[in-house]
Amino acid sequence: MRRNPSRAWRIWIGLGLVAITASLTMVFVSCFSHRKPHLSLRKAPAGDSAGLQSASPGQGLNQPHPPAKDDTLTFDPDHPCLNRGQARRAGAVLFRDRIRPDPEQWIHDLNEVMFELKTDCSSEDFLLLVLTAIQMESNVYIDPPVGNANLEQLYSNRLVGFQREHPLQAAALNLSGLDEQLRVKLRKDTRKGKVVTEADLDRYVLTDLRPWLLRTLQDEYHLPEGWASLIVAEAVPDPVRTLGPMQVDVAKAYRNAIKRGEKVASVQEMKEWLLNPETALKRGLKEGVYLLDLTFRVYSAEAERNKAVLWSGADYNAGEFSSRNAAFQQRLSALTGSKLVLDGDLLMYRDGIPDPERSDTESAVEDLLQSRMSAAQIRRDLLLEKEPAFAETRTAKAVCALFQTRRRAPCAPATLPVGAANPTAEEKWGRSLTPANYAYGYVKRFIANRAFYDAASSLDTGQAPVVGALARP
């Protein structure tokens, strides 16, 4: 078959192989690859204390729920963690003003997860923090809907910034004609309702968008199969990084499962667990509860409840112990005069793995402690920045001691991170969600949940979902 040169010339001007690869990667995929916080922007119905409308300051915070008979009974004897009163009140909080299939399965799996991870089952503050995170992250969906199902609009929104940041690549994308072809496809697929949930998005990219792009590059732009396959692989990577009822990062969930000694073959297998309807709920809860427990245990021992929730909420968005590490950076900046970004990342990272290149924070620590510690010792300590143990390292203690001596002030346990490198300042609903306002959203909802939880008397079962395991004698 004779090839049409008027079509083939586009590839050499527009695609330029690398330019179009970079263009599609940064424009299309970035539309969908962020975390999807579900801060409710709707007008809450009257009495909707599960929304962001908060109870009055302090309301219900120091009023324990009335003792009840079901508080003395174990919810699940095979996994003794929550008692029946906790389970029933948790269900009431989680599903208030929400209709979901199998509500009892959520509490059942949550109880199993908390038992397996050996969390403090008696801590109702932690239980409420978990419930708050589920509401904030997914609005209590196992497979949450995407924030915006208009595929072309998402593409256009990102393209504005891309044109500003990379004008030459954007011009190449436009000249090639691929931009318009992509828009037409996205427009049609939106009308067909191909993408509604995160699982839909994953299937759409893998089984629809990638094959379409491969065919287009071969048939319309006459690229050899090898080149076309390379561009598709690089230009349209996996669009879903966070999944499930607690929006856990798939790669991080894989690393944490390995650290706990679980047998998971790869990141892909973890992703399959989080997408499979039979395993998605429990696996998603397990990875989210693990992350919250890691930080809340530390913060609740050092600060009052609302601050512990505030910092844990920020860390769930920005990364483990980002709030504690931001306070460390704040002390370091005050001691050295360095203008450090208080993002909570002490090292530089590439795909979640520490990079050998020194960060500004690491350089500042070395300058401050050069007479006391070697660079290797400092590096070894900083590698623990995502763990509770970092606070006990020689590096952390030395910086704190110098701060107390020179500044005559105590070392704050944490402070809210700013400008975090992880996707914390995201474009959602036309505004940016910073670590601070995201974390304050956690606190507002936690307060509302706490008030409702305490008010859910065991004698008033009308407010609670009385189903299956939650109501069995």
C-alpha positions in Angstrom: 0.0 0.0 0.0 1.4 3.4 -1.0 2.0 5.8 1.9 0.7 9.3 1.8 3.7 11.7 2.4 1.4 14.5 3.4 0.5 12.6 6.4 3.9 11.1 7.1 5.7 14.4 7.4 3.9 15.2 10.6 5.9 12.7 12.5 9.2 14.3 11.8 7.9 17.8 12.7 5.3 17.2 15.3 6.2 14.0 17.1 9.9 14.4 17.0 9.7 11.1 19.0 11.0 12.6 22.2 8.9 15.8 22.1 5.6 14.0 21.6 6.5 11.4 24.2 7.2 14.0 26.8 4.1 16.0 25.7 1.7 13.1 26.1 3.3 11.9 29.3 3.1 15.3 31.0 -0.2 16.4 29.6 -2.5 13.4 29.5 -1.3 11.1 32.2 -0.8 13.9 34.8 -4.6 14.6 34.5 -5.4 11.4 36.3 -2.3 10.3 38.2 -2.8 12.4 41.4 -4.3 11.3 44.6 -8.0 11.9 44.7 -9.0 13.5 48.0 -12.7 13.7 48.6 -13.1 16.9 50.5 -16.8 17.4 50.3 -17.7 20.6 48.5 -21.4 19.8 48.4 -23.9 21.6 50.6 -24.4 19.2 53.4 -27.9 18.2 54.3 -29.3 19.4 57.6 -27.6 17.6 60.5 -24.9 16.1 58.3 -22.1 15.9 60.8 -20.2 13.6 58.5 -19.6 16.5 56.2 -17.1 19.3 56.7 -19.6 21.3 58.8 -17.9 20.9 62.2 -19.4 20.6 65.6 -18.8 23.6 67.9 -15.2 23.6 69.2 -14.8 21.0 71.8 -18.3 19.6 71.4 -18.4 16.0 72.5 -14.6 15.8 72.8 -14.5 15.2 76.5 -17.8 13.4 76.9 -17.3 9.7 76.7 -20.2 7.7 75.3 -22.5 6.1 77.8 -21.5 2.6 79.0 -23.4 0.0 77.2 -23.9 -3.8 77.4 -22.4 -4.2 73.9 -19.2 -2.5 75.0 -18.4 -5.6 77.0 -18.9 -8.1 74.1 -16.4 -8.9 71.5 -17.4 -8.0 67.9 -15.6 -10.9 66.3 -14.2 -13.7 68.6 -11.9 -14.9 65.9 -10.3 -11.5 65.6 -10.7 -9.9 69.1 -10.2 -6.2 68.5 -13.3 -4.0 68.5 -16.1 -4.6 70.9 -19.7 -4.6 69.6 -20.4 -1.1 70.8 -17.4 0.3 69.0 -18.3 -1.6 65.8 -21.9 -0.4 65.9 -21.0 3.2 66.5 -18.2 3.0 63.8 -20.8 1.8 61.4 -23.1 4.7 62.4 -20.4 7.3 61.8 -19.1 5.8 58.6 -22.5 5.3 56.8 -24.5 8.3 58.1 -26.3 9.8 55.1 -24.7 7.2 52.9 -26.1 4.2 51.2 -23.5 1.5 50.3 -23.8 -2.2 49.6 -22.6 -4.5 52.4 -22.0 -2.0 55.1 -21.3 -4.7 57.6 -18.4 -6.0 55.5 -16.6 -2.6 56.0 -16.6 -2.9 59.8 -15.9 -6.6 59.6 -12.8 -6.1 57.5 -11.7 -3.1 59.4 -11.8 -5.1 62.6 -9.7 -7.9 61.0 -7.2 -5.4 59.7 -6.8 -3.7 63.1 -6.3 -7.1 64.7 -3.8 -8.3 62.2 -1.7 -5.0 62.4 -1.9 -5.1 66.2 -3.2 -1.5 66.5 -4.5 -0.2 69.7 -8.1 -1.5 69.5 -9.1 0.3 72.7 -8.2 3.7 71.2 -11.5 5.2 69.9 -9.5 8.3 68.8 -7.5 6.1 66.4 -10.7 4.3 65.2 -12.3 7.6 64.5 -9.2 8.8 62.6 -9.4 5.8 60.4 -13.1 6.4 59.7 -12.3 10.1 59.0 -9.6 9.1 56.5 -12.0 6.7 54.7 -14.6 9.5 54.4 -12.0 12.1 53.3 -10.2 9.9 50.8 -13.0 8.0 49.1 -16.3 9.2 50.5 -16.7 5.5 51.6 -16.4 3.9 48.2 -14.3 0.8 47.5 -13.8 1.9 43.9 -14.1 5.7 44.1 -15.4 7.8 41.2 -12.8 9.9 39.5 -12.9 13.6 40.4 -13.9 14.7 36.9 -15.1 12.2 34.3 -14.8 14.8 31.4 -11.7 13.4 29.8 -11.2 16.3 27.3 -11.7 18.9 30.0 -9.0 17.3 32.2 -6.7 17.2 29.3 -7.4 20.8 28.4 -6.9 22.0 32.0 -3.5 20.4 32.2 -2.6 21.6 28.7 -2.8 25.2 29.8 0.0 24.7 32.3 2.0 22.6 29.9 1.9 25.3 27.2 3.3 27.7 29.7 6.0 25.4 31.0 7.0 23.8 27.7 5.9 26.0 24.7 8.0 24.2 22.1 6.7 20.7 22.9 3.1 22.1 23.1 3.5 23.7 19.7 4.8 20.4 18.3 1.9 18.5 19.7 -0.5 20.9 18.0 1.3 20.9 14.7 1.4 17.2 14.5 -2.4 17.0 14.5 -2.3 14.4 17.2 -3.7 17.0 19.7 -7.0 17.3 17.8 -7.3 13.6 17.2 -6.8 12.9 20.9 -9.4 15.5 21.8 -12.0 14.0 19.5 -11.4 10.6 21.0 -11.6 11.9 24.6 -14.8 13.8 23.7 -16.5 10.7 22.3 -15.3 8.4 25.1 -16.7 10.9 27.7 -20.1 10.9 26.0 -20.0 7.1 26.1 -19.3 7.2 29.9 -16.3 5.0 29.6 -14.6 6.4 32.7 -16.6 6.7 35.9 -14.4 5.1 38.6 -10.7 4.5 39.1 -11.0 0.9 37.9 -12.7 2.2 34.8 -9.8 4.6 34.2 -7.3 1.8 34.6 -9.1 -0.4 32.1 -9.6 2.6 29.7 -6.0 3.4 29.6 -4.7 -0.2 29.3 -7.3 -1.6 26.9 -8.5 1.4 25.0 -6.3 4.5 24.9 -3.0 2.6 24.6 -4.2 0.4 21.7 -5.7 3.4 20.0 -2.5 5.4 20.2 -0.5 2.5 18.9 -2.8 2.1 15.9 -2.8 5.9 15.2 1.0 6.2 15.2 1.3 3.2 12.9 -1.6 3.9 10.5 -1.7 7.7 10.4 1.9 8.7 11.1 3.5 5.5 9.5 5.8 4.9 12.4 7.5 1.5 12.6 6.0 -0.8 15.1 9.0 -0.7 17.4 9.0 3.1 17.6 5.2 3.2 18.0 5.4 0.7 20.8 8.2 2.7 22.5 6.2 5.9 22.4 3.0 4.3 23.7 5.0 2.7 26.6 6.6 6.0 27.5 3.8 8.4 26.8 1.0 6.5 28.5 2.3 5.0 31.7 0.0 3.6 34.4 -2.4 6.5 35.2 -3.5 5.2 38.6 -1.1 5.7 41.5 -3.6 5.6 44.4 -6.5 3.3 44.8 -9.2 2.0 47.1 -11.2 3.1 50.1 -8.3 4.9 51.7 -6.5 5.9 48.4 -3.2 4.2 49.2 -0.2 4.7 46.9 0.2 1.4 45.1 4.0 1.4 45.1 4.2 2.4 48.7 1.7 -0.3 49.7 3.9 -2.9 48.0 7.0 -1.7 49.9 5.1 -1.7 53.2 3.7 -5.2 52.7 7.2 -6.5 51.9 8.5 -4.7 55.1 5.8 -6.5 57.1 6.9 -9.8 55.7 3.9 -10.4 53.4 4.3 -12.4 50.2 3.5 -10.1 47.3 5.4 -10.6 44.0 5.3 -7.1 42.6 3.8 -3.7 42.5 1.5 -5.0 39.8 0.2 -7.8 42.0 -0.5 -5.2 44.8 -2.4 -3.2 42.2 -4.4 -6.2 41.2 -5.3 -6.8 44.9 -6.5 -3.2 45.2 -8.6 -3.5 42.0 -10.1 -6.9 42.5 -13.6 -6.6 44.0 -12.9 -9.6 46.2 -9.8 -8.2 47.9 -10.0 -4.4 47.3 -11.8 -3.5 50.5 -9.7 -5.4 53.0 -6.4 -4.7 51.3 -7.2 -1.0 50.9 -8.1 -0.7 54.5 -5.0 -2.6 55.6 -2.6 -0.4 53.8 -4.3 2.8 54.9 -4.6 1.7 58.6 -1.0 0.7 58.6 0.1 4.2 57.5 -2.2 6.0 60.0 -1.1 3.8 62.9 2.6 4.4 62.1 2.3 8.2 62.7 -0.7 8.5 65.1 1.1 6.3 67.7 3.9 8.8 67.8 2.0 12.0 67.6 -0.7 11.0 70.2 2.1 10.3 72.7 3.5 13.8 72.2 0.5 16.1 71.7 -3.2 16.5 72.4 -5.7 14.7 70.3 -6.5 17.3 67.7 -2.9 18.1 67.0 -2.2 14.4 66.6 -5.0 14.1 64.1 -3.8 17.3 62.3 -0.3 16.0 61.8 -1.4 12.5 60.9 -3.8 13.9 58.3 -1.0 16.0 56.8 1.3 13.0 56.8 -1.2 10.8 55.1 -1.2 13.3 52.3 2.4 14.4 52.2 4.2 11.3 53.3 5.1 9.5 56.5 6.3 11.8 59.3 6.4 14.8 57.0 5.1 17.0 59.9 7.8 15.8 62.3 10.5 16.1 59.6 9.3 19.6 58.7 9.9 20.6 62.4 13.4 19.2 62.1 14.0 21.2 58.9 12.6 24.3 60.7 15.2 23.9 63.5 17.9 23.2 61.0 17.0 26.4 59.1 17.1 28.5 62.2 20.5 27.1 63.2 22.2 27.4 59.9 20.5 30.3 58.2 19.6 28.1 55.3 16.3 28.8 53.5 15.1 25.2 53.5 11.7 24.3 52.1 9.8 22.7 55.0 8.4 19.9 52.9 9.1 17.1 55.3 11.4 15.3 52.8 14.9 15.2 54.3 16.4 13.3 51.3 15.8 13.5 47.6 13.7 10.7 46.1 13.2 9.1 42.7 10.2 6.8 42.3 9.9 6.6 46.1 13.5 5.5 46.5 16.2 7.7 48.2 18.4 9.3 45.6 22.2 9.3 46.1 22.3 13.1 45.3 22.4 15.2 48.5 19.4 17.3 49.3 19.6 20.8 50.7 18.5 19.5 54.0 21.3 16.8 54.0 23.9 19.4 53.1 22.7 21.7 55.9 23.0 18.9 58.4 26.5 18.0 57.3 27.6 21.6 57.6 26.1 21.9 61.1 27.4 18.6 62.5 30.6 18.2 60.5 32.8 18.3 63.6 30.6 15.6 65.3 29.5 13.2 62.7 30.6 11.9 59.4 28.6 12.3 56.2 28.0 8.5 56.1 26.6 8.5 59.7 24.3 11.4 58.9 23.1 9.7 55.7 22.4 6.5 57.7 20.2 8.4 60.1 18.4 10.4 57.4 17.4 7.2 55.7 15.2 6.5 58.7 13.2 9.7 58.0 10.0 7.7 57.2 10.2 5.7 60.4 9.4 6.4 64.1 13.1 5.6 64.9 14.4 8.8 63.3 13.6 10.8 66.4 16.0 8.7 68.4 18.9 8.9 66.0 22.1 10.8 66.9 21.4 13.3 64.1 17.9 14.3 65.3 19.0 14.5 68.9 22.1 16.6 68.1 20.1 19.1 66.1 17.5 19.4 68.8 20.1 19.8 71.5 21.8 22.6 69.6 18.5 24.3 69.0 17.6 24.2 72.6 21.0 25.6 73.6 21.3 28.4 71.0 17.7 29.4 70.6 16.6 28.7 74.2 13.4 27.1 73.0 11.9 23.6 73.1 11.9 21.3 70.1 8.4 21.2 68.6 7.4 17.6 67.9 5.9 18.6 64.5 4.7 21.4 62.2 2.6 21.3 59.1 4.7 20.8 56.0 4.6 23.2 53.0 5.4 22.7 49.4 5.8 19.0 49.8 7.3 17.1 46.8 4.6 14.4 46.9 1.3 15.4 45.2 -0.1 17.4 48.1 -0.8 20.7 46.4 -3.2 19.3 43.8 -5.5 21.0 41.3 -8.9 19.7 42.4 -12.1 21.5 41.8 -10.3 24.6 40.7 -8.3 25.1 43.9 -5.2 23.9 45.5 -5.2 21.5 48.4 -2.1 22.2 50.4 -0.9 19.9 53.3 -2.3 22.5 55.7 -5.8 23.0 54.5 -6.1 19.3 53.8 -5.0 18.5 57.3 -7.4 21.0 58.8 -10.2 19.3 56.8 -9.2 16.1 58.6 -9.6 17.8 62.0 -13.0 19.4 61.2 -14.4 16.1 60.1 -12.8 14.2 63.0 -14.5 16.6 65.5 -17.8 16.1 63.8 -17.4 12.3 63.8 -16.3 12.3 67.4 -19.4 14.2 68.5 -21.7 11.9 66.6 -19.9 8.8 67.8 -20.2 9.9 71.5 -23.9 10.7 70.9 -24.7 7.4 69.4 -26.1 5.8 72.5 -26.3 2.0 72.5 -30.0 2.2 73.3 -30.7 4.3 70.2 -30.0 1.7 67.4 -32.1 3.7 65.0 -29.0 5.8 64.2 -26.9 2.8 63.4 -27.0 0.3 60.6 -28.5 -2.8 62.2 -27.4 -5.5 59.8 -25.9 -8.9 59.9 -22.8 -9.1 62.1 -23.4 -5.7 63.6 -26.7 -6.8 65.2 -26.2 -10.5 65.8 -26.7 -11.6 69.4 
